[in-house]
Amino acid sequence: MIRKIDCLSEEEINAAKYEDHLYRLYDGDGLYLHISPAGGKWWRFKYRFKRKDKNLALGTYPATNLEDARRSRDAAKELLSQGFDPSEIRKKEKARDKAERLEAERIPSVRATFDGKIEIWKGTNTMRLTLDEARFIGTLLTNITR
């Protein structure tokens, strides 16, 4: 027999008290809210993929509200219905984002600012030069590369 779980409401989530142990508030369809004794609330989606139980982190509450968590769960369920593991897709996206970020940090970028200066940045490092300084460095580089 299938047991129907009542859906959560924002009021129930806000009224949830922190206890001396970790516990869960279930919303249904695998979505639940982890509540820790330290005061954290995390959205999780529990699912099975290739006969293995898995959990997917969907965000923290209140940064991720109930509606956003449900949308994330539905997106993960759609991926499962197409035969994809949502956690593997997330890992691949993170690896791709990290590779793109590392590539962007490797190549320096240059732009002119409105106050007549040149900005050169590589990753999080920025160097601001006046036009005269930029011309001087350009001359040095030209002489070196000849």
N, C-alpha and C positions, 0 to 999 in steps of 0.2 A: 504494500500500500504506500502511495506517495504522500508524504507529509508536506502540506503547504506552509511555507514560511511567510509571515507577514513582512511587507516591505518596511524599511526604516523610514523615519522622517527626520528632518533637521532638528525638531524639538527633542526627539529621543536621543539623538547624537549629542546635542548640547547638554542634556540632562544626565548623560552617562557619567557616573562617578569613577574616579580612579580607585582601584582596589589594591590589595597587597599582592596580587598575582595578575599575570597577563590573561586577558579574556577577549572574547570576540562578540561583536554584534553582527548578526547575519541579515543581509538584505535580500538574498535569494539569487538563484542562477550562478552560484559560486562567489558572489561578491560579499565581502565582509569587512568590518572595521576592527583592526587590532587595537586594543587599548592597554597601554603598559602602566605599571605602577609609577613610573617616573613622570608620567604626564603626556606621553606621546600617543598620537592616534594615526594609524597608517591604514590606507585602503589596500586590500589584497584581493586577487581573483584566483580562486582555486579551480584547477582543471586537470583533466587527464589527457595525456598525449602519448601514444604508443605504449599503453598499459602502465604508464608512470604518472603518479600524482605530482603535480607541479603547482607552484604559486607564482603569481606575477604581481610585482609592486606597482600600484597605480597612483601613488602620491600620498601626501600627508593631509590630514584634516586640521585646520580649515582652508589651507591653500588650495586643495582640491575638494570642491564641495560635492554633495551627494549626486547631483545631476552629471557633473563631469566624470565622476567615478563610474556611474552607470553607462555613460557614453563610451568610456575606455573599455569597460567590460564587454559592451556590445561589439566594439571594434575587434577585441581579442577573440570573441566567439565567432565573428565572421571569418577571421584568419583560420581558426580551428576548423570551421566548416569547409574551407578550401584546402585543408590538409597541411597547413603551416603551423609551426610552433611559435606562438607570440614571443616567448622569451628568447628564442634563437634569432628571430627577426630583430628584436631590440638589441641584442648583442652585436649583430652585424651592423646595425645603424650606428651604434656607439663607436665601433671600430672604424667605420667609414668617416664619421665626424672627426674622430681623433686624427686620422690620417690627413684629412683636409686641413685641419687646424695646424698640424705639424708642417704641412707643405706651405701654408700661408706664412708661418713663422720663418721658414727657410728663405723665402724670397723677399727682399726688401722692397718697400713701396715708397714712392715719392709723390708729393703734391705741393702745389703753390697755395699759400694762404692769402686771405684778403689783405692782411697787413704787410704784404710784400716780402714775406719770408718763405723759406722752403722747409717742408717737413719730410724727414726720412724716418720711416719706422720699419722695424723688423720684429715681429711678435709683439711683445708688450713694451719694447724699448723704442723711444722716440727721440730724435735729434732735430732741433730747430736751428736753421741757419739763415743769416741774412743773404740777400742776393749776391753781395760781394764775396761772402764766404763760400757760397755755392759755386760762383765763377772760379774762385781760386782752387777749390777742390777739383772742379772740372778740368782746369788747366793741368793740375798735377796728374790726374788720371790720364789725360790725353798724352802727356809727355812720357808717362810710364809705359803705356800700351803701344808706343810707336816702335 
